[in-house]
Every structure is written in structure tokens, then in C-alpha cells.
Amino acid sequence: MRISRGEQIANYVILGLFSLFALYPILTIVVAAFGHDEGAPGGPANFVTAWDVGHFATYMRTSLLVSLIVVVVATLLSIMSGYALGAMRFRGSTVLFYVFLLGIMMPAEAIVVPLYFDLRSLGLTDTIWAIVLPQIAQSVAFGTFWLRTYFRSSSRSIVEAARLDGASTWRILWQVLVPLARPAITTLLVLSFMWTWNEFLIPLVMVTDDGLRTAPLGLAFFQGQYTQGFTLLAAGAVLVALPVVIAYLFLQRHFIAGMLEGAVRE
């Protein structure tokens, strides 16, 4: 079906309006970050001031460490569990899959208080593991669901050919299916990194040590504790959001390909 020129123009106008609606708040923060305010020198110096005054070097380092651990561990576990539930048949696999789905549907707000007491009884509160372990569980729940869909619809002929060549289950997974699933895995990496980097509630509840605060949590304490103005707060917000933007810009092609492939497979 061919789309008329009028329909194309209307589509572009609608997309442009939605883009402006989505980008306006972001542009407002970016413009404000370069402005003048009490204690803010103005221009790019605002970012230097916010970085030094707000101790963002420590917060960003903690967020980077937490994100790295969560993304690597959760992705490896998701690949193995997604393959087991998507390509292998064993008793209880359906029930186990619904348990993973329950992990997706359960909001963090509903479990964060009992989770805090559980981790406190194990002596893990006020440690980096109190931040990492709950987020690994959350990411694995989604990652299993995401990759199970891919492995269930993966080419059976390729898997059978590998088995005829004598490849083991482990080798089929890592040398045959994982390279083919690179767009889906990249999408999972980006989503896991974004969710982990932006997580606020779990670090807020699990740690009180200033050295273990993540970047979003440090940004919340930055307002009122270190500055009363909006300009430096906006500069800090840009600094906190920048790693996610950079990660998406570098991986956007694989991310979009994985999203489209997942949508088609669904």
C-alpha cells in the first residue's frame, strides 16, 4: 500500500510535535545548566563546580561499579536461563518461567522493606552487595523473559546441524546461538544499564554511607545539602544522565535492531 504525499507530511508533522514534546524538558534542563544563579559561575564552569561541590566523582564511580557488576552478571545468567527455558525441555520449566514472570510484575516498592531486613540479617546492608544483588534479580527476571522468546524461535535447523556435528549443549549456546542473538543481547545490555544506573529506591533504602551513594541518589542529596539554586542542580542532572545517553548513542543501532527483532518474534 502506497502512502500519499499528504499522509507522509501529516506523519512527519505528528512525529515532529511528539519529538518536541519529549525533548522540551530535556532542552530546558540543558539550557538551565549553562545559566547564571547564586553560586553558579555560568557556562561550562557550572559543570565543574557541580562536579566538585557535589562529590559526583565518588557517586559516578559507585554507579559505574554497580552497573558493571549488575549488567555482566545479569546478562550471563539471563543467557543461560533464557536458553534453558526456551530451547530445552524439562519437568517444571513452565512453572519456573512463571516464577521469573512474577519477578517482573512485582514492584520494588512492595518488597524493598522485607528485603532490607533480610539483607540486614545477613550483614549486607551498607555494602555494595545490598545495591547489586536486588538489581541483579530484577534484571535476570526480565532478561530471562526477553531471551527465552529469542531462543524459542531460533532456527531449529542450525541447532540440529550443530548437534549432528557433535556439538554439546554448552557449545551450541555460546558458539552458535549467542553470536546470532547479538542484537537481542545488546538490547538487554542497554536496558539493564539504564535501569541500574537510574535506580533510586534500592540505594536509598539499603545504604547510608555517603561513599556508597549512587549518582541519582547523590543528585537528590545535592539539592539543599550543597546548593539552593537550580542552575547547579541542572548541571548535576546533566552529568548524571550523560553516561546513559553516551551508551545509547554508541549502541543505538544494535538496540533498535534488537527491539524490532523482538517485536517481530513476539
FENLIN-V781652 format. One record per backbone hydrogen bond with DSSP energy under -0.5 kcal/mol. NH is the residue of the N-H (numbers start at 1). CO is the residue of the C=O. Records with the same first field share a line. If there is no record, write none. Layout:
NH=CO + CO
//
This chain:
8=4
9=5
10=6
11=7
12=8
13=9
14=10
15=11
16=12
17=13
18=14
19=15
20=16
21=17
22=18
23=19
24=20
27=23
28=24
29=25
30=26
31=27
32=28
33=29
34=30 + 31
35=32
37=40
40=37
41=39
43=34
45=42
46=43
47=44
48=44
49=45
50=46
51=47
52=48
53=49
54=50
55=52
56=51
57=51
58=55
59=55
60=56
61=57
62=58
63=59
64=60
65=61
66=62
67=63
68=64
69=65
70=66
71=67
72=68
73=69
74=70
75=71
76=72
77=73
78=74
79=75
80=76
81=77
82=78
83=79
84=80
85=81
86=82
87=83
88=83 + 84
90=88
93=90
96=92
97=93
98=94
99=95
100=96
101=97
102=98
103=99
104=100
105=101
106=102
107=105
110=107
111=107 + 108
112=108
115=111
116=112
117=113
118=114
119=115
120=116
121=117
122=118
123=120
124=119
125=119
126=206
127=124
130=124 + 127
131=127 + 128
132=128
133=129
135=131
136=132
137=133
138=134
139=135
140=136
141=137
142=138
143=139
144=140
145=141
146=142
147=143
148=144
149=145
150=146
151=147
152=148
153=149
154=151
159=155
160=156
161=157
162=158
163=159
164=160
165=161
166=163
167=162
172=168
173=169
174=170
175=171
176=171 + 172
177=172
178=173
180=176
181=177
182=179
185=181
186=182
187=183
188=184
189=185
190=186
191=187
192=188
193=189
194=190
195=191
196=192
197=193
198=194
199=195 + 196
204=200
205=201
206=202
207=203
212=209
213=210
215=59
216=197
218=214
219=215
220=216
221=217
222=218
223=219
224=227
225=221
226=222
227=222
233=229
234=230
235=231
236=232
237=233
238=234
239=235
240=236
241=237
242=238
243=239
245=241
246=242
247=243
248=244
249=245
250=246
251=247
252=248
255=251
256=252
257=253
258=254
259=255
260=256
261=257
262=258
263=259
264=260
265=261
266=262
//
